[in-house]
């Protein structure tokens, strides 16, 4: 049986880099995929550019434009529109190796046979230089949360998700915030099946000065409720004590950023025994951030 793939690209004012991604998609050794572009309210010429790509008819392209709401909302919009077996989130400022689609589709039978959440492959600064660390074993089948958090495998990876699982695990909507870490959805999806981990670079990332990654801590400080949620999700028993302690400290610090009282921070955590003794230390994190980032 042949499987189908959607490459989902949320984008905002990135017309100047999209041609590089498009070129890598038209150069795939397997063209059996749909490129779904969700334009998060761009004010540049993104719409005109994508329409030019569509006219070329080199690959199947679906374009959706929405009001600006942040990447996580664009991903929710995209997930609803997917009609394929698998979804591969590829950022607008990145590009793929020529055999990326072929690699995914040729391995998707393992996902189906084992009822997995999806596949994690490697990202690279180039086709030979891995971002972060390789997985501990090639073609490993294990839970995403176990590998990425408990085992601490570092670095951005190429994540391909079962479409039905992604549809059933949307990002929560916090009306006052425009950013939410992808970890919120990925931790939730990991509860619905293990993942296949393959040590192969298929995704090349060039971190831009105007990208989310470079914005770092301030992006989370400016969206503290989402940051609290992301930390809270890594405070449950499935995570190691080290991971739980670290995230409890982050949860508390972001709680102070969000102007929560100590009582609210403890009560909303659902982990009173873990959080309450750490309040003074989380407060120190918060004070350090106040000093360093001047907010």
Secondary structure, DSSP 8 states (H G I E B T S, - for coil): ----EEEEEEESS-HHHHHHHHHHHHT-S---EEEEEEEES--SSHHHHHHHHHHHTSSEEEEEEE----HHHHHHHHHHH--SSEEEE--TTEEE-TTHHHHHHHHHHHHHHTT-SEEEEEEESSSSSBSS---SSTTEEE-HHIIIIIS---S-EEEEEEHHHHHTS-----TT-S---THHHHHHHGGG--EEEEEEEEEEE---TTSHHHHHHHHHHTTHHHHHHHHHTTSSTTS-HHHHHHHHHHHHHHHHHTT--HHHHHHHHS-HHHHGGGHHHHHHHHHHHHHHH--
